[in-house]
Amino acid sequence: MIVPVRCWTCGRPVAHLWEDFRNRVLAGEHPGHVLDSLGLRRYCCRRTLMGHVEWIDLLLKFEQRQ
């Protein structure tokens, strides 16, 4: 779905880091190293980005049009 704006547990803003994280991981970097370089040290914030799945494109296929 849409990237969470804030970490679910601690409330730190994380949405602005999503594009950089995704692009670097797709380029072949290790996700843990990317999160370290982005300054995400708390496991809750790391979990928020690591666990995010972009389903919006898949869900839009089933949109009901009237």
Contact map, one row per residue, 1 for C-alpha under 8 A:
111000000000000000000000000000000000000000000000000111110000000000
111100000000000000000000000000000000000000000000000001010000000000
111110000000001001000000000000000000000000000000000101000000000000
011111110000011000000000000000000000000000000001000000000000000000
001111100000111100000000000000000000000000000000000000000000000000
000111110011111000000000000000000000000000000000000000000000000000
000111111111110000000000000000000000000000011001000000000000000000
000101111110000000000000000000000000000000011001000000000000000000
000000111110000000000000000000000000000000011000000000000000000000
000000111111000000000000000000000000000000011000000000000000000000
000001111111100000000000000000000000000000000000000000000000000000
000001100111110000000000000000000000000000001000000000000000000000
000011100011111100000000000000000000000000000000000000000000000000
000111100001111111000000000000000000000000001000100000000000000000
001111000000111111000000000000000000000000000000000000000000000000
000010000000111111100000000000000000000000000000000000000000000000
000000000000011111111000000000000000010000000000000000000000000000
001000000000011111111100000000000000000000000000100000000000000000
000000000000000111111110000000000000000000000000000000000000000000
000000000000000011111111000000000000000000000000000000000000000000
000000000000000011111111100000100110010000000000000000000000000000
000000000000000001111111110000000000000000000000000000000000000000
000000000000000000111111111000000000000000000000000000000000000000
000000000000000000011111111110000100000000000000000000000000000000
000000000000000000001111111111100100000000000000000000000000000000
000000000000000000000111111110000000000000000000000000000000000000
000000000000000000000011111110000000000000000000000000000000000000
000000000000000000000001111111000000000000000000000000000000000000
000000000000000000000001111111101100000000000000000000000000000000
000000000000000000000000100111111100000000000000000000000000000000
000000000000000000001000100011111110000000000000010000000000000000
000000000000000000000000000001111111000000000000000000000000000000
000000000000000000000000000011111111100000000000000000000000000000
000000000000000000001001100011111111110000000000000000000000000000
000000000000000000001000000000111111111110000100000000000000000000
000000000000000000000000000000011111111110000000000000000000000000
000000000000000000000000000000001111111100000000000000000000000000
000000000000000010001000000000000111111100000000000000000000000000
000000000000000000000000000000000011111110000000000000000000000000
000000000000000000000000000000000011111111101100000000000000000000
000000000000000000000000000000000011001111101100000000000000000000
000000000000000000000000000000000000000111111100000000000000000000
000000000000000000000000000000000000000111111110000000000000000000
000000111100000000000000000000000000000001111111000000000000000000
000000111101010000000000000000000000000111111111100000000000000000
000000000000000000000000000000000010000111111111110000000000000000
000000000000000000000000000000000000000000111111111000000000000000
000100110000000000000000000000000000000000011111111100000000000000
000000000000010001000000000000000000000000001111111100000000000000
000000000000000000000000000000100000000000000111111100000000000000
000000000000000000000000000000000000000000000011111110000000000000
101000000000000000000000000000000000000000000001111111000000000000
100000000000000000000000000000000000000000000000001111100000000000
111000000000000000000000000000000000000000000000000111111000000000
100000000000000000000000000000000000000000000000000011111110000000
110000000000000000000000000000000000000000000000000001111111000000
000000000000000000000000000000000000000000000000000001111111100000
000000000000000000000000000000000000000000000000000000111111110000
000000000000000000000000000000000000000000000000000000111111111000
000000000000000000000000000000000000000000000000000000011111111000
000000000000000000000000000000000000000000000000000000001111111000
000000000000000000000000000000000000000000000000000000000111111100
000000000000000000000000000000000000000000000000000000000011111110
000000000000000000000000000000000000000000000000000000000000011111
000000000000000000000000000000000000000000000000000000000000001111
000000000000000000000000000000000000000000000000000000000000000111
